[in-house]
Amino acid sequence: MLTARQRRALNTADDRDGVGRGDSGFLGVGLPTLESLIQRGLLERIPHSVTGRPLYRTTVEGQAALRAPVPPKPVRIGPKIRMLEPRIKAMDIRSVKPRR
């Protein structure tokens, strides 16, 4: 099961020649996420042919993981927040305003 950040990283790196870390698709995706994808075999690190900088490329297993359907969000049961009773009683504004 992939998180949204992992899906974004795999979508960005889905290029035959590889994609560098400077690509805007990797914005918000850190090295721990990339390393976990590499360890799972969904992403591979390859060197650039000229500069030797590391490039990232989605593997066949990563493409299969991307094709898997996104699990639905769980349905919330019950209210989000329960309303609390006020600690201080509201003052009666009729006694504060002067009568005309």
N, C-alpha and C positions, 0 to 999 in steps of 0.2 A: 504494500500500500504506500503510495507516494504522497508527500505533502505538496502543497501548492508551490512552495519554493523549489522543491526538487523537480516538479513538473516543468516549472519555468526554466530551470537550468538545463534539463534534457531537451526541451523545445529549442532553446537557444543554441545548444551544441549540436543540433541535428543538421550537420553539414558534412559533406564528404571530405572536405579539405581541413576541417577543424576550425575552431573559433577561439580567439584569445580572451583573456580575462577582461580586457578593456572594452569589450562589446557591451552596449547598453542593455542587452538582455540579461546580463549577469549582475545588473545593479540590484543590490540587496541580497545577493547570493554570496556567502562567504566561503572561505577555504574549508571549514569543517563540513559544510554541505557537499562540496565537490569531492572531498576525500571520502565521505561516506558512500557517495555514488560510485566512486572508483572501486572501493572495497567490495561493494555489492555486485560489481561487474556490469553496471549500467552505463558507465562513462569511462572513457579511456583518455589518458594523457599522451600526446605525441609531440615531438619537437618540431618547431618550425624549420623548414628546409634551408632557409638562409640564415636567420638570426639565432636559431636554437631555442627561442622562447617557447615555453610550454603552450600547446594548444589543446583544446578539449573537443572530443568527438563522441557522439552517442553510439553505443554498440547496438548490435542486433537485439540483444536482450532488453536494452533500454528503449528501443523503438517499440518492442512488444509491450513493455510496461506502459508506454505512452498510449498505445491503442486500447488498453484495458479501460473500461468505463470508470468514470469518477464516482466514488460512492456517494449516495445522497447524504445531505446534512441531517443530523438527528432532529426529530420533531420535539419541540419544547412542550413539556406537560406542566400545566399550571402557570400562575402569573410569574412575571420576571421578578418584581419587587413587591413585598408586602408593605402596605401603607401603615405607618406607625401613628399612634395617637400623639397629639402635640403635648409637650411637657408643660408649656406655659399657656394658660387660658387666654384667649383673645379678649381684649377689653371691649366693653360695650361703647361704641363710638357716639351713641346718643347722649351719654353723660358728659362727654368731652366737648362737643360742639355747643357753642352758645346759641340760645334760641333767639330768633328775630322778633 
